[in-house]
Amino acid sequence: MPAFSVCISCETPLMAALISLSLSFLHKLSLYFQLTKPRLSIVVVFSAVMGAMLAGMEGWEGVVWLLLGGYAITGAANAANQVWERESDRLMERTRGRPLPAGLVSVGEGLGVSVILGLVGVLMLGALRWDVAAWGFLAWALYVLAYTPLKRKGVLAVVVGALPGALPPVIGYWAVRPEATPFLGWLFLLQFLWQFPHFWVIAWLAREDYARAGFRMLPFAYQAAEKNRLALLLSVWALPVGAVTGFFWGLPEGKVVWALLLGLGVGMWAWRLLRTPTRRNLRLLLLSLTGYLTLLYLGLWLLS
């Protein structure tokens, strides 16, 4: 019995140290995971996978490579973006709690996460084909090296940022069917147009934060509320207009009508915001835009 007690007394500090070390390691991993902006990355990967499904992808192996590789390279871009904007993030209420501005992760760690995820993402997409990996790297470069530094320059940042934002369905489609088709161009157009109201709703909701950080994301000065609301309305109504172009490209009528109806539905929420400019209506418009993208791809897939 005494020997057993001695054994326990010896092992308890060791076990406590191991448990503490494990918890510390898991906490650090969770901070690294936050650098990938999980919610945004999931939306990106979803549209990439749906692009592949719409191109006729069969089997799960390709989907797995696309999921993992797409998330890795998207997470790499998001981590690099947060390293770049760490000082600005400290000034904004919505971002000051992120790992880098809060001092929970060092700049070196953030860069390490970005580099490792970027390499892993390129290799995983390369397992599908190397031209698919090249598309992924292009999206990373546009987001990190073009969009991020332009956020202080004005509305041009939104135009540039919409390009990598519209590439995920192209990457997914190209992984299965590496050719430029009218349907692929139409998908790119719809997701490109969707970026503008999505950017601007978020920028309007966080306009005070953005102004403090020096970001110029809205089409007009933050004080020009009426002009910004009108620009937001027009950007939303570009969605059904973009959908109609599918008729001229000879795409299946059912798919075009589906995209048109969804665009008109979001347009009604934008019109409601113009008439009653409340924060609640802004959030409802943001919710409808998120629903638009999800329902668009699911509907197009079911109609295939």
For each residue, the residues with C-beta under 8 A, 3 or more apart:
1: 4 5
2: 5 6
3: 6 7
4: 1 7 8
5: 1 2 8 9
6: 2 3 9 10
7: 3 4 10 11
8: 4 5 11 12
9: 5 6 12
10: 6 7 13 14
11: 7 8 14 15
12: 8 9 15 16
13: 10 16 17
14: 10 11 17 18
15: 11 12 18 19
16: 12 13 19 20
17: 13 14 20 21
18: 14 15 21 22
19: 15 16 22 23
20: 16 17 23 24
21: 17 18 24 25
22: 18 19 25 26
23: 19 20 26 27
24: 20 21 27 28
25: 21 22 28 29
26: 22 23 29 30
27: 23 24 30 31
28: 24 25 31 32
29: 25 26 32 33
30: 26 27 33 34
31: 27 28 34 35 99 104 105
32: 28 29 35 36 99 105 109 113
33: 29 30 36 38
34: 30 31 37 38 98 99
35: 31 32 75 78 79 82 99 100 105 110 113 114
36: 32 33 41 71 74 75 76 78 79 113 117
37: 34 40 41 75 78 82
38: 33 34 41 42
39: 42 43
40: 37 43 44 74 78
41: 36 37 38 44 45 71 74 75 78
42: 38 39 45 46 71
43: 39 40 46 47 290 293
44: 40 41 47 48 70 74 165 168
45: 41 42 48 49 66 67 70 71 74 168
46: 42 43 49 50 294 297
47: 43 44 50 51 168 169 172 191 293 297
48: 44 45 51 52 66 70 168 169 171 172
49: 45 46 52 53 63 66 67 70 172
50: 46 47 53 54 169 172 297 298 300 301
51: 47 48 54 55 168 169 170 171 172 173 174 187
52: 48 49 55 57 62 63 66 172 173 175 176
53: 49 50 56 57 172 301 304
54: 50 51 169 172 173 183 187 297 300 301 304
55: 51 52 172 173 174 175 176 177
56: 53 176 177 304
57: 52 53 62 63 172 175 176
58: 62
59: 62 63
60: 63 64
61: 64 65
62: 52 57 58 59 65 66 128 175 176
63: 49 52 57 59 60 66 67
64: 60 61 67 68
65: 61 62 68 69 124 125 127 128
66: 45 48 49 52 62 63 69 70 125 128 171 172 175
67: 45 49 63 64 70 71
68: 64 65 71 72 124
69: 65 66 72 73 120 121 122 123 124 125 127 128 133 136
70: 44 45 48 49 66 67 73 74 121 125 136 168 171 172
71: 36 41 42 45 67 68 74 75 121
72: 68 69 75 76 117 118 120 121 124
73: 69 70 76 77 117 118 121 122 125 136 137 139 140
74: 36 40 41 44 45 70 71 77 78 121 139
75: 35 36 37 41 71 72 78 79 113 117 121
76: 36 72 73 79 80 113 114 115 116 117 118 121 140
77: 73 74 80 81 114 118 139 140 143 144 164
78: 35 36 37 40 41 74 75 81 82
79: 35 36 75 76 82 83 110 111 113 114 117
80: 76 77 83 84 110 111 114 118 140 144 148
81: 77 78 84 85 143 144 148
82: 35 37 78 79 85 86 89 98 99 100 110
83: 79 80 86 100 107 110 111 114
84: 80 81 144 148 149
85: 81 82 88 89 95 148 151 213
86: 82 83 89 90 100 101 107 110
87: 90 91 101
88: 85 91 92 95 213 214 215
89: 82 85 86 92 95 96 98 100 101 213
90: 86 87 95 96 101
91: 87 88 96 209 212 213
92: 88 89 95 96 206 209 210 212 213
93: 96 209
94: 206 209
95: 85 88 89 90 92 98 101 209
96: 89 90 91 92 93 101 102
97: 101 102
98: 34 82 89 95 101 102
99: 31 32 34 35 82 102 104 105 110
100: 35 82 83 86 89 103 104 105 107 110
101: 86 87 89 90 95 96 97 98
102: 96 97 98 99
103: 100
104: 31 99 100
105: 31 32 35 99 100 109 110
106: 109 110
107: 83 86 100 110 111
108: 111 112
109: 32 105 106 112 113
110: 35 79 80 82 83 86 99 100 105 106 107 113 114
111: 79 80 83 107 108 114 115
112: 108 109 115 116
113: 32 35 36 75 76 79 109 110 116 117
114: 35 76 77 79 80 83 110 111 117 118
115: 76 111 112 118 119
116: 76 112 113 119 120
117: 36 72 73 75 76 79 113 114 120 121
118: 72 73 76 77 80 114 115 121 122 140
119: 115 116 122 123
120: 69 72 116 117 123 124
121: 69 70 71 72 73 74 75 76 117 118 124 125 136 140
122: 69 73 118 119 125 126 133 136 137
123: 69 119 120 126 127 133
124: 65 68 69 72 120 121 127
125: 65 66 69 70 73 121 122 128 132 133 135 136 171 175
126: 122 123 129 130 132 133
127: 65 69 123 124
128: 62 65 66 69 125 132 133 175
129: 126 132 133 175 178
130: 126 133 134
131: 134 135 174 178
132: 125 126 128 129 135 136 171 174 175
133: 69 122 123 125 126 128 129 130 136 137
134: 130 131 137 138
135: 125 131 132 138 139 167 170 171 174
136: 69 70 73 121 122 125 132 133 139 140 171
137: 73 122 133 134 140 141
138: 134 135 141 142 164 167
139: 73 74 77 135 136 142 143 164 167 168 171
140: 73 76 77 80 118 121 136 137 143 144 164
141: 137 138 144 145 146
142: 138 139 145 146 147 160 161 163 164 167
143: 77 81 139 140 146 147 148 161 164 165
144: 77 80 81 84 140 141 147 148
145: 141 142 148 149
146: 141 142 143 149 150 160 161
147: 142 143 144 150 151 157 160 161 164
148: 80 81 84 85 143 144 145 151
149: 84 145 146 152 153
150: 146 147 153 154 156 157 160 161
151: 85 147 148 157 215 216 217
152: 149 157 214 215 216
153: 149 150 156 157 216
154: 150 157 216
155: 158 159 216 217 218 219
156: 150 153 159 160
157: 147 150 151 152 153 154 160 161 216 217
158: 155 161 162 195 196 199 200 217
159: 155 156 162 163
160: 142 146 147 150 156 157 163
161: 142 143 146 147 150 157 158 164 165 195 199
162: 158 159 165 166 192 195 196 199
163: 142 159 160 166 167 192
164: 77 138 139 140 142 143 147 161 167
165: 44 143 161 162 168 191 192 195
166: 162 163 169 170 188 189 191 192 194 195
167: 135 138 139 142 163 164 170 171 188
168: 44 45 47 48 51 70 139 165 171 172 191
169: 47 48 50 51 54 166 172 173 187 188 191 297
170: 51 135 166 167 173 174 184 187 188
171: 48 51 66 70 125 132 135 136 139 167 168 174 175
172: 47 48 49 50 51 52 53 54 55 57 66 70 168 169 175 176
173: 51 52 54 55 169 170 176 177 184 187
174: 51 55 131 132 135 170 171 177 178 184
175: 52 55 57 62 66 125 128 129 132 171 172 178
176: 52 55 56 57 62 172 173
177: 55 56 173 174 181 184
178: 129 131 174 175
179: 184
180: 184 185
181: 177 184 185
182: 185 186 249 250 251
183: 54 186 187 249 251
184: 170 173 174 177 179 180 181 187 188
185: 180 181 182 188 189 249
186: 182 183 189 190 245 246 249 251
187: 51 54 169 170 173 183 184 190 191
188: 166 167 169 170 184 185 191 192
189: 166 185 186 192 193 242 245
190: 186 187 193 194 239 242 243 259 296
191: 47 165 166 168 169 187 188 194 195 293
192: 162 163 165 166 188 189 195
193: 189 190 196 235 238 239 242
194: 166 190 191 197 198 239 289 292 293
195: 158 161 162 165 166 191 192 198 199
196: 158 162 193 199 200 235 238
197: 194 200 201 232 235 236 239 266 270 285 289
198: 194 195 201 202 286 289
199: 158 161 162 195 196 202 203 217
200: 158 196 197 203 204 217 218 219 228 231 232 235
201: 197 198 204 205 232 282 285 286 289
202: 198 199 205 206 286
203: 199 200 206 207 210 215 217 218
204: 200 201 207 218 228 232 282
205: 201 202 279 282 283 286
206: 92 94 202 203 209 210
207: 203 204 210 211 218 222
208: 211 212
209: 91 92 93 94 95 206 212 213
210: 92 203 206 207 213 215 216 217 222
211: 207 208 214 215 222
212: 91 92 208 209
213: 85 88 89 91 92 209 210
214: 88 152 211
215: 88 151 152 203 210 211
216: 151 152 153 154 155 157 210
217: 151 155 157 158 199 200 203 210
218: 155 200 203 204 207 221 222 228 231
219: 155 200 227 228 231
220: 224 227 228 231
221: 218 224
222: 207 210 211 218 228
223:
224: 220 221 227 228
225: 228 229 277
226: 229 230
227: 219 220 224 230 231
228: 200 204 218 219 220 222 224 225 231 232
229: 225 226 232 233 273 274 277
230: 226 227 233 234 274
231: 200 218 219 220 227 228 234 235
232: 197 200 201 204 228 229 235 236 270 273 285
233: 229 230 236 237 270 271 273 274
234: 230 231 237 238
235: 193 196 197 200 231 232 238
236: 197 232 233 239 263 266 267 269 270 285 289
237: 233 234 240 241 263 267 270
238: 193 196 234 235 241 242
239: 190 193 194 197 236 242 243 259 262 263 266 267 292
240: 237 243 244 259 260 263 264 267
241: 237 238 244 245 263
242: 189 190 193 238 239 245 259 263
243: 190 239 240 246 256 259 260 262 263
244: 240 241 247 248 256 260
245: 186 189 241 242 248 249
246: 186 243 249 251 255 256 259
247: 244 250 251 253 256
248: 244 245
249: 182 183 185 186 245 246
250: 182 247
251: 182 183 186 246 247 255 256
252: 255 256 303
253: 247 256 257
254: 257 258 303
255: 246 251 252 258 259 299 300 303
256: 243 244 246 247 251 252 253 259 260
257: 253 254 260 261
258: 254 255 261 262 296 299 300 303
259: 190 239 240 242 243 246 255 256 262 263 296 299 300
260: 240 243 244 256 257 263 264
261: 257 258 264 265
262: 239 243 258 259 265 266 292 295 296 299
263: 236 237 239 240 241 242 243 259 260 266 267 292
264: 240 260 261 267 268
265: 261 262 268 269 288 292
266: 197 236 239 262 263 269 270 285 288 289 292
267: 236 237 239 240 263 264 270 271
268: 264 265 271 272
269: 236 265 266 272 273 281 284 285 288
270: 197 232 233 236 237 266 267 273 274 285
271: 233 267 268 274 275
272: 268 269 275 276 281 284 285
273: 229 232 233 269 270 276 277 278 281 282 284 285
274: 229 230 233 270 271 277
275: 271 272
276: 272 273 281
277: 225 229 273 274 281 282
278: 273 281 282
279: 205 282 283
280: 283 284
281: 269 272 273 276 277 278 284 285
282: 201 204 205 273 277 278 279 285 286
283: 205 279 280 286 287
284: 269 272 273 280 281 287 288
285: 197 201 232 236 266 269 270 272 273 281 282 288 289
286: 198 201 202 205 282 283 289 290
287: 283 284 290 291
288: 265 266 269 284 285 291 292
289: 194 197 198 201 236 266 285 286 292 293
290: 43 286 287 293 294
291: 287 288 294 295
292: 194 239 262 263 265 266 288 289 295 296
293: 43 47 191 194 289 290 296 297
294: 46 290 291 297 298
295: 262 291 292 298 299
296: 190 258 259 262 292 293 299 300
297: 46 47 50 54 169 293 294 300 301
298: 50 294 295 301 302
299: 255 258 259 262 295 296 302 303
300: 50 54 255 258 259 296 297 303 304
301: 50 53 54 297 298 304
302: 298 299
303: 252 254 255 258 299 300
304: 53 54 56 300 301
